[in-house]
Every structure is written in C-alpha cells, then in structure tokens.
Amino acid sequence: MKNLIWFRNDLRVADNPSLELACKGEQVIAIYCFDPRHYEIGDFGFKKTEKFRAQFLIETISTLKASLLELNITLLVYHEKPEIAIPQIVKEYQIQNIFSQKEWTRDENKVIDAVIAKVPALVNFEYQYGQFLFHPEDIPFNTFQDIPQVFTQFRKKCEKYTKVRQLETIPKAMPASNLISITTRIPSLNVLGLSNYEMDSRTAFPFKGGEVSALDRIKHYFWETKKLGYYKKTRNGLIGLDYSSKLSAWLANGSISAKTIYWEVQRFEKEEIKNQDTYWLIFELIWRDFFKYIALKHGNTIFQQGGILEKSYEWNYSDSKMQKWVNGTTQESFVNANMKELAATGWMSNRGRQNVGSFWSKEWQQDWRYGAAYFESVLIDYDVHSNWGNWMYNSGVGNDPRDRKFNIARQADMYDAQGKFQRLWLQDTLF
C-alpha cells in the first residue's frame, strides 16, 4: 500500500497515530502545506496568522522534516492550497491511503472537503483523534451532544471513568529506498507575506518551535528546575520563563501531544513529588480537551456572535477602540501592558488574557469576535478551540454559568502589586 501522511496540527513523530499507521504501508510520503489562506486577511480585518506564530511554525516544520528524514520519510513542503498540492502527489505516486489528524472546525472542514473532491474516489482517508488527552472513544458520554456545558461536570466524569491511553510508539525507520528525490523548500516569513523581526529581550516566551524544543522545555521545567512542583502557585505570574509551563504553543500545532505531557507528569509524581501543583497541569489539559469537545458538540456556533448560548447582547464595534486596545492606549495601564507585550512578542500570560478579554467585551462591550480574531492573528500558541472557547467564556456567551466581569484595577493590585510588569511594558509611557 502506498500511503501519504497529511500533516496539519500534529507536527511530531512521537505519539502520532497517523504516522504509526501510515508506516505499515510499502511506501510512505509526508506532506505539509503552508496554506496561503492562513496568511490572508480574515473575516474581522486581521491576517489569520501573523509573524510570531508563522516563525514558530517554520521552525516546527524544519524540525519535523529532519525527524522524518531519520525515519527515511520525505516531507514535501508546499506554499500552496492542500487541494492543489495533494492531488498532484496522489496522482504521481499512486497514493492509496491518506492519513491525517481529524479536524472539525469550519475552515479546516472546507479544506478537507476540497481535497476529497479533487482526488480519485478510490483513495481512502483515515482520520485519527491525536490531539486529545481523553480519546473520544473512551469518554463516558454516548454522543458529543451529551457533553456537559459546564466544565466541572465534564472533568469529574472523565476523571472517574476515563483512562488516558498509552503513548503510540515511534515507527521503525522505513528502508532507505522509501525516500523520494523531490526537493521542496520551507517558505520564509517574507515568502508568506510577513515581515522579519528580532525577538524582544523582555519576552516570556523566547522558545523555538518544534518537537525537540518541546521536549527540551519539559526537561527544563519538570526535571532540571522542578518548577512543575510549584505550577499552581506560580501559574498566574506575568514575568519570566518559568511562571508557567509554556507548553501551549507546542500543544497548539501538535509538536507535542497532551498524552506525552500527562505521562511525564505521572512519572514526575512517582519520582519527585505529587501535589496540587502537579495535578493542576493535568487540570489545564482537561480544560483544553473540554473546549475541543465543545467545538465538536456545537460546530460553527462557536464563531457566532451569540456563542453557544445564542445570547443577544447589545454588542458594539468601534475602530478607534480597537486601535486603542491593540496598541495598549486604553485608560487601564494593566490592560495596556499586556496588550503591548502581545504586540511585541506574540505571547501573553493566562491572567493577562482573561483581563484584556474581559475589558474588551465586558467593560467596553465590544463584539468579542474581533478580540478573538486579533488573538488568532498574533498569538504564538493560538488553538482554534481554546481561543474561541475562552473568548466565549469570558464574554458571557459560552461555558461560564456565572458570567463574571473582571475588576481590572483589583486584578492589577493582586497580580502586579509592585507594578513591575506594567513598568516593564510601559517604560516609554507615563505610568
């Protein structure tokens, strides 16, 4: 059998079910497409992918290409729509099976449908749910429609009845004859229509993309510094490399799997310490799962103004307010500092995201989808389900039964009492 692995948001060789299955064939080729649509202006006026995440992705693909080469698998990289590149490879190499990670949100579904329409009907598509902690076949709900709307109900039931699966094995290397002679090039930022940049020295996320960097980060955060043992106490920090695990960016593009992190936490708890802090990282992985299941349950409703609650708030939108929010020139210095950090680095703390999101949608009562779209554009660790799920949650149209609003000044007093974070990012302004 001649197999093609279509890499999307599963950019790793470890714990990759698509890779493991594809390598059972006689010939295996891999492909990744830098889809030009990802670098165009989206529905709300922002490029869907800006320079920070694009650079992280370029680094990730470089690592993936090298890792696959060690398995004698050629990764073909195209700056092209998948529905154009994939059918050509299918025809040239007489591909019989296409292995890919299952995706289910609007834009991803359009691409899948376009590819299916362009390849021969006899080509078999195999989809794997490789991005979950709790596999869909294992969760204690009969259908996705039975997924609870409240996170705590979901978490408690999954923790009680669902076991995390063991890791998939990395396949043995294919014969050297499996390699093909086509040479393709990974595009640069300029080719993608984006500008080069130098990393800001203040960034809390100075890391490279790719599976190797993800594993290095785990080694540092878990084993070298033992910071995992303090995770819950420090996770609301604002400055520095180690106030949180920072694993979200690698998780977002699939450089590492949630299961890999989970089993490493289990090992840490056996060999070092088991406490609320170590559990809390798993807790956050379950949150990530929850938003993925909410997207499976509700489909494109997660992108609509009324959210999954279909609430009809009186939303507004102002270009001038958007500019002030994006540029960090609002009346709230804590919001401004966080927004300047995001614009300069592509990173913002969890605490910052909650505050700037609440400010945009609750304080200014601006259409939450514009905020979500800006985050989609700029964040290094953008994940479609977590981003839009969190924005719905913070904006009162999602999974928060309390529909809370943040007191920004009080939050600043609690988490930046000495003003150190605000001074770091507002040093050129009168703070």
Secondary structure as the mmCIF struct_conf table of DSSP 4:
data_model
#
loop_
_struct_conf.conf_type_id
_struct_conf.id
_struct_conf.beg_label_comp_id
_struct_conf.beg_label_asym_id
_struct_conf.beg_label_seq_id
_struct_conf.end_label_comp_id
_struct_conf.end_label_asym_id
_struct_conf.end_label_seq_id
STRN STRN1 LYS A 2 TRP A 6
BEND BEND1 ARG A 8 ASN A 9
BEND BEND2 VAL A 13 VAL A 13
TURN_TY1_P TURN_TY1_P1 ALA A 14 ASP A 15
HELX_RH_AL_P HELX_RH_AL_P1 PRO A 17 ALA A 22
TURN_TY1_P TURN_TY1_P2 CYS A 23 LYS A 24
BEND BEND3 GLY A 25 GLU A 26
STRN STRN2 GLN A 27 CYS A 33
HELX_RH_3T_P HELX_RH_3T_P1 PRO A 36 TYR A 39
BEND BEND4 GLU A 40 GLU A 40
STRN STRN3 ILE A 41 ILE A 41
TURN_TY1_P TURN_TY1_P3 ASP A 43 PHE A 44
BEND BEND5 GLY A 45 PHE A 46
STRN STRN4 LYS A 47 LYS A 47
BEND BEND6 LYS A 48 THR A 49
HELX_RH_AL_P HELX_RH_AL_P2 LYS A 51 GLU A 70
TURN_TY1_P TURN_TY1_P4 LEU A 71 ASN A 72
STRN STRN5 THR A 74 TYR A 78
BEND BEND7 HIS A 79 GLU A 80
HELX_RH_AL_P HELX_RH_AL_P3 PRO A 82 TYR A 93
TURN_TY1_P TURN_TY1_P5 GLN A 94 GLN A 94
STRN STRN6 ASN A 97 GLN A 101
BEND BEND8 THR A 105 THR A 105
HELX_RH_AL_P HELX_RH_AL_P4 ARG A 106 LYS A 118
BEND BEND9 VAL A 119 VAL A 119
TURN_TY1_P TURN_TY1_P6 ALA A 121 LEU A 122
HELX_LH_PP_P HELX_LH_PP_P1 VAL A 123 VAL A 123
STRN STRN7 ASN A 124 GLN A 128
BEND BEND10 GLN A 131 GLN A 131
BEND BEND11 LEU A 133 PHE A 134
TURN_TY1_P TURN_TY1_P7 PRO A 136 ASP A 138
BEND BEND12 ILE A 139 PRO A 140
BEND BEND13 ASN A 142 THR A 143
HELX_RH_3T_P HELX_RH_3T_P2 PHE A 144 ASP A 146
BEND BEND14 ILE A 147 ILE A 147
BEND BEND15 GLN A 149 VAL A 150
HELX_RH_AL_P HELX_RH_AL_P5 PHE A 151 TYR A 161
HELX_LH_PP_P HELX_LH_PP_P2 LYS A 163 PRO A 175
HELX_RH_3T_P HELX_RH_3T_P3 ALA A 176 ASN A 178
HELX_LH_PP_P HELX_LH_PP_P3 ILE A 186 SER A 188
TURN_TY1_P TURN_TY1_P8 LEU A 189 GLY A 193
TURN_TY1_P TURN_TY1_P9 SER A 201 ARG A 202
BEND BEND16 ALA A 204 ALA A 204
HELX_LH_PP_P HELX_LH_PP_P4 PHE A 207 GLY A 209
BEND BEND17 GLY A 210 GLY A 210
HELX_RH_AL_P HELX_RH_AL_P6 GLU A 211 ILE A 218
HELX_RH_PI_P HELX_RH_PI_P1 LYS A 219 GLU A 224
BEND BEND18 THR A 225 THR A 225
HELX_RH_3T_P HELX_RH_3T_P4 LYS A 227 TYR A 230
HELX_RH_AL_P HELX_RH_AL_P7 TYR A 231 THR A 234
TURN_TY1_P TURN_TY1_P10 ARG A 235 ASN A 236
BEND BEND19 ILE A 239 SER A 244
HELX_RH_AL_P HELX_RH_AL_P8 SER A 248 ALA A 252
TURN_TY1_P TURN_TY1_P11 ASN A 253 GLY A 254
BEND BEND20 SER A 255 ILE A 256
HELX_RH_AL_P HELX_RH_AL_P9 ALA A 258 GLU A 271
TURN_TY1_P TURN_TY1_P12 GLU A 272 GLU A 272
BEND BEND21 ASN A 275 ASN A 275
HELX_RH_AL_P HELX_RH_AL_P10 GLN A 276 HIS A 298
HELX_RH_3T_P HELX_RH_3T_P5 GLY A 299 PHE A 303
BEND BEND22 GLN A 304 GLN A 304
TURN_TY1_P TURN_TY1_P13 GLN A 305 GLU A 310
STRN STRN8 ASN A 316 ASN A 316
HELX_RH_AL_P HELX_RH_AL_P11 ASP A 319 ASN A 327
TURN_TY1_P TURN_TY1_P14 GLY A 328 GLY A 328
BEND BEND23 THR A 330 GLN A 331
HELX_RH_AL_P HELX_RH_AL_P12 SER A 333 THR A 345
BEND BEND24 GLY A 346 GLY A 346
HELX_RH_AL_P HELX_RH_AL_P13 ASN A 350 SER A 358
HELX_RH_PI_P HELX_RH_PI_P2 PHE A 359 GLU A 363
BEND BEND25 TRP A 364 TRP A 364
STRN STRN9 GLN A 366 GLN A 366
HELX_RH_AL_P HELX_RH_AL_P14 TRP A 368 VAL A 378
TURN_TY1_P TURN_TY1_P15 ILE A 380 ASP A 381
HELX_RH_AL_P HELX_RH_AL_P15 VAL A 384 SER A 395
TURN_TY1_P TURN_TY1_P16 GLY A 396 GLY A 396
BEND BEND26 VAL A 397 ASN A 399
TURN_TY1_P TURN_TY1_P17 PRO A 401 ARG A 402
HELX_RH_AL_P HELX_RH_AL_P16 ILE A 408 TYR A 415
TURN_TY1_P TURN_TY1_P18 ALA A 417 GLN A 418
HELX_RH_AL_P HELX_RH_AL_P17 LYS A 420 TRP A 425
TURN_TY1_P TURN_TY1_P19 GLN A 427 ASP A 428
BEND BEND27 THR A 429 THR A 429
#
